Amino acid sequence: MACPFLRDVVDEEALVLRRAFRRDHLYERYRFSADGIRYLCRLLGPRIKHRTARSHALSVEQMVCVALRFFASGAFLYSVGDAEQLNKATICRTIRSVCLAIKPLADVFISFPGHRRLCDIKEEFYRIAGFPNVIGAVDCTHIRIKAPSGAHEADFVNRKSFHSINVQMVCNADCVISNVVAKWPGSVHDSRIFRASEIYQCLSQGEFSGVLLGDRGYGCQPFLLTPFTDPQEAQQAYNHAHTRARVEMTFGLLKARFHCLHKLRVSPVRACDITVACAVLHNVACLRKERAPRVPPAMDWDNPAIFPDDDSGRLLRDQYVLNYFS
């Protein structure tokens, strides 16, 4: 397979393919522009490059394109193999290698509270929602997986009755992901995941100046503000602003960009690795200003709260209503 997306054309077939592929076709298949693919090749090359050319080893460019095609399409491995003219076993190994190469880059591209100054992050949330002092929005999203084998299969059945992993993400107002936790089965409640997370520990110890926004499934805390269940007058304005700053838009953008996240036909461990890899690639795409896909309407996945509101959290929320939304 020749990769037709580089300036240095390696053969006549690649030249023909490069001319045939228009920009829209390239994006539809790989979710990145030609420059974006070149950037990823430079970024991942040292981690995935084969040391020899034995057994017709794939080039870095081929490996990156194979993985991106799988992430973008969510197709069966044999379908990706047919499209890329490779066998299923090669596709599987290549996707795994690229995922493992991307995973450590989460520490570089996914950073809480973000890559910008804290004051800029707060200003952007205020600009889109009129909500002051916000440094992120937190929520969980379910990634459907095939039923895993073993004694813990039931742990992955979520409240919608399908198998999934439940992934926590924090994002900023630009839909850039600032934190991801991908390791919990679908039956685990969002608020339990949050309370077990490093972000919760840091915020509860006052390490960051600002608050997160979360849905009704979380208990209201001094560092995590939730909507009112039965809002009255000024509380309705608060709830409206809260809705505009929530994380569902990021989930929709992530899954529209990488269709594989609608269902992963792999084990839970590999599903977690693929999810983190897609989160990293999403941030790369956002930071490089790659084209954003159309986002379908978000589903309402609000969970009933299992932990009560904290008194100091309710007090802070009331102060927000009084000071900013009355």
HELIX and SHEET records of a PDB file:
HELIX    1   1 GLU A   12  ALA A   20  1                                   9    
HELIX    2   2 ARG A   23  TYR A   30  1                                   8    
HELIX    3   3 ALA A   34  ILE A   48  1                                  15    
HELIX    4   4 ARG A   54  HIS A   56  5                                   3    
HELIX    5   5 VAL A   60  SER A   73  1                                  14    
HELIX    6   6 LEU A   77  GLU A   84  1                                   8    
HELIX    7   7 LYS A   88  ILE A  102  1                                  15    
HELIX    8   8 LYS A  103  LEU A  105  5                                   3    
HELIX    9   9 ALA A  106  PHE A  109  1                                   4    
HELIX   10  10 LEU A  118  ALA A  129  1                                  12    
HELIX   11  11 GLU A  153  PHE A  156  5                                   4    
HELIX   12  12 ASP A  190  ARG A  195  1                                   6    
HELIX   13  13 GLU A  198  SER A  204  1                                   7    
HELIX   14  14 ALA A  234  ARG A  244  1                                  11    
HELIX   15  15 GLU A  248  ARG A  257  1                                  10    
HELIX   16  16 HIS A  259  HIS A  262  5                                   4    
HELIX   17  17 PRO A  268  LEU A  287  1                                  20    
HELIX   18  18 ASP A  311  TYR A  324  1                                  14    
SHEET    1   A 5 ILE A 177  PRO A 185  0                                        
SHEET    2   A 5 SER A 164  CYS A 171 -1                                        
SHEET    3   A 5 VAL A 134  ARG A 144 -1                                        
SHEET    4   A 5 VAL A 211  LEU A 213  1                                        
SHEET    5   A 5 LEU A 224  LEU A 225  1                                        
END                                                                             
